[in-house]
Amino acid sequence: MSLTEKMKQAARGKVPKFDRNSKDYDYESAKKAGIKPDAGGHWPSRDPKSGLIFKARHHPTFHKTVASEKASGYEMYLGPNNRDYSRKKRDLPEGMKRGGKAQRPEGMVPVKKAYKK
């Protein structure tokens, strides 16, 4: 099924099951977050409240999402539920730093490292 057909089905309420390792878009999570397509039918890449990324890592425009998040001052990371998230870049609290280097919370891996083959 083409991406266009999946978008049309999602708009009609037929939501395909999301697979993070596919080329899909997580319409179910987007709808639960109150996300809707714009006038042109494009669905946003990220939930602005939670930072959840709706595109699977092999989605045709996932690379654009990664570039856009970085250009906007966000960092992407792999959350503890094995989902991709984005958050504003910031210094980590003092208790999360060791030896002058920031330490990520347990279970949160930068997307770049998580996707190495």
C-alpha contacts under 8 A as a table, 3 or more apart, distances in Angstrom:
res1	aa1	res2	aa2	distance
1	M	5	E	6.40
1	M	6	K	6.88
2	S	5	E	5.23
2	S	6	K	6.38
3	L	6	K	5.03
3	L	7	M	6.20
3	L	24	D	7.65
4	T	7	M	5.09
4	T	8	K	6.28
5	E	8	K	5.03
5	E	9	Q	6.15
6	K	9	Q	5.05
6	K	10	A	6.11
6	K	16	P	7.56
7	M	10	A	5.10
7	M	11	A	6.24
7	M	41	G	7.78
8	K	11	A	5.13
8	K	12	R	6.41
9	Q	12	R	5.06
9	Q	13	G	6.35
9	Q	14	K	5.03
9	Q	15	V	6.70
10	A	13	G	4.99
10	A	14	K	5.02
10	A	15	V	5.03
10	A	16	P	7.58
10	A	27	Y	6.36
11	A	14	K	7.37
15	V	27	Y	6.01
15	V	28	E	5.93
16	P	26	D	8.00
16	P	27	Y	7.33
16	P	28	E	7.64
17	K	26	D	7.54
17	K	28	E	7.58
18	F	24	D	6.56
18	F	25	Y	6.74
18	F	26	D	5.15
18	F	27	Y	7.62
18	F	28	E	7.67
18	F	56	A	7.96
19	D	22	S	5.44
19	D	24	D	6.74
19	D	26	D	7.89
19	D	56	A	6.81
20	R	23	K	7.95
20	R	24	D	7.48
20	R	55	K	7.68
20	R	56	A	4.51
20	R	57	R	6.29
20	R	83	R	7.27
21	N	56	A	5.99
21	N	57	R	6.00
21	N	58	H	6.43
22	S	56	A	5.71
22	S	57	R	6.74
22	S	58	H	5.42
22	S	59	H	6.77
23	K	55	K	7.61
23	K	56	A	5.61
23	K	57	R	6.79
23	K	58	H	4.45
23	K	59	H	3.73
23	K	60	P	6.55
24	D	55	K	6.27
24	D	56	A	5.38
24	D	58	H	7.53
24	D	59	H	5.69
25	Y	54	F	5.55
25	Y	55	K	4.47
25	Y	56	A	5.87
25	Y	59	H	7.18
26	D	29	S	5.66
26	D	30	A	6.30
26	D	54	F	4.88
26	D	55	K	6.22
26	D	56	A	7.42
27	Y	30	A	4.95
27	Y	31	K	6.01
27	Y	54	F	7.35
28	E	31	K	5.25
28	E	32	K	6.22
29	S	32	K	5.01
29	S	33	A	6.15
29	S	54	F	7.25
30	A	33	A	5.14
30	A	34	G	6.42
30	A	35	I	5.03
30	A	36	K	7.34
30	A	47	D	7.18
30	A	54	F	6.73
31	K	34	G	5.00
31	K	35	I	5.27
31	K	36	K	6.76
32	K	35	I	7.41
33	A	47	D	6.93
35	I	43	W	7.63
35	I	44	P	7.45
35	I	47	D	7.45
36	K	43	W	6.33
36	K	44	P	7.80
37	P	40	G	7.40
37	P	41	G	4.98
37	P	42	H	4.98
37	P	43	W	4.28
37	P	44	P	6.95
38	D	41	G	5.24
38	D	42	H	5.42
38	D	43	W	6.52
39	A	42	H	7.50
44	P	47	D	7.60
44	P	54	F	7.79
45	S	53	I	5.74
45	S	54	F	5.40
45	S	55	K	6.15
45	S	65	T	6.59
46	R	51	G	5.82
46	R	52	L	5.50
46	R	53	I	4.42
46	R	54	F	5.75
46	R	85	Y	7.93
46	R	86	S	7.70
47	D	50	S	5.66
47	D	51	G	5.03
47	D	52	L	5.24
47	D	53	I	6.58
47	D	54	F	7.53
48	P	51	G	5.48
48	P	52	L	7.83
50	S	85	Y	7.80
51	G	85	Y	5.06
51	G	86	S	4.79
51	G	87	R	5.99
52	L	83	R	7.37
52	L	84	D	6.17
52	L	85	Y	4.43
52	L	86	S	6.52
53	I	56	A	7.96
53	I	83	R	7.60
53	I	84	D	5.44
53	I	85	Y	5.27
53	I	86	S	6.91
55	K	59	H	6.01
55	K	62	F	6.29
56	A	59	H	5.30
56	A	62	F	7.12
57	R	62	F	5.95
58	H	62	F	6.58
59	H	62	F	5.15
60	P	63	H	7.63
61	T	64	K	5.20
61	T	65	T	6.63
62	F	65	T	5.05
62	F	66	V	6.37
63	H	66	V	5.08
63	H	67	A	6.21
64	K	67	A	5.06
64	K	68	S	5.94
65	T	68	S	5.06
65	T	69	E	6.02
66	V	69	E	5.28
66	V	70	K	6.25
66	V	76	M	7.33
67	A	70	K	5.18
67	A	71	A	6.07
68	S	71	A	5.05
68	S	72	S	6.09
69	E	72	S	5.14
69	E	73	G	6.45
69	E	74	Y	4.97
69	E	75	E	6.57
69	E	76	M	7.42
69	E	86	S	7.29
70	K	73	G	5.24
70	K	74	Y	5.11
70	K	75	E	6.01
70	K	76	M	7.99
71	A	74	Y	7.33
73	G	88	K	5.97
73	G	89	K	5.94
74	Y	86	S	6.15
74	Y	87	R	5.20
74	Y	88	K	4.22
74	Y	89	K	5.10
75	E	86	S	5.43
75	E	87	R	5.53
75	E	88	K	6.21
75	E	89	K	5.59
75	E	110	P	7.99
76	M	84	D	6.83
76	M	85	Y	5.52
76	M	86	S	4.23
76	M	87	R	6.56
76	M	110	P	6.21
76	M	111	V	5.74
77	Y	84	D	5.81
77	Y	85	Y	5.42
77	Y	86	S	6.23
77	Y	108	M	6.16
77	Y	109	V	5.43
77	Y	110	P	4.12
77	Y	111	V	4.69
78	L	82	N	5.99
78	L	83	R	5.64
78	L	84	D	4.67
78	L	85	Y	6.18
78	L	107	G	7.64
78	L	108	M	5.26
78	L	109	V	4.94
78	L	110	P	5.87
78	L	111	V	5.58
78	L	114	A	6.90
79	G	82	N	5.41
79	G	83	R	5.29
79	G	84	D	5.94
79	G	85	Y	6.29
79	G	107	G	6.40
79	G	108	M	4.97
79	G	109	V	7.06
80	P	83	R	7.23
80	P	106	E	7.94
80	P	107	G	4.77
80	P	108	M	5.91
84	D	111	V	7.20
91	D	102	A	7.52
92	L	96	M	6.08
92	L	97	K	6.90
92	L	102	A	6.22
92	L	103	Q	7.51
92	L	104	R	7.87
93	P	96	M	5.49
93	P	97	K	6.99
94	E	97	K	5.37
95	G	98	R	7.91
96	M	102	A	6.35
96	M	103	Q	5.29
96	M	104	R	6.94
96	M	105	P	7.32
97	K	100	G	6.30
97	K	101	K	5.66
97	K	102	A	4.46
97	K	103	Q	5.25
98	R	101	K	5.52
98	R	102	A	6.44
98	R	103	Q	6.63
104	R	108	M	6.19
104	R	109	V	7.22
105	P	108	M	5.67
109	V	113	K	6.75
109	V	114	A	6.18
110	P	113	K	5.54
110	P	114	A	6.24
111	V	114	A	4.94
111	V	115	Y	6.18
112	K	115	Y	5.57
112	K	116	K	6.73
113	K	116	K	5.51
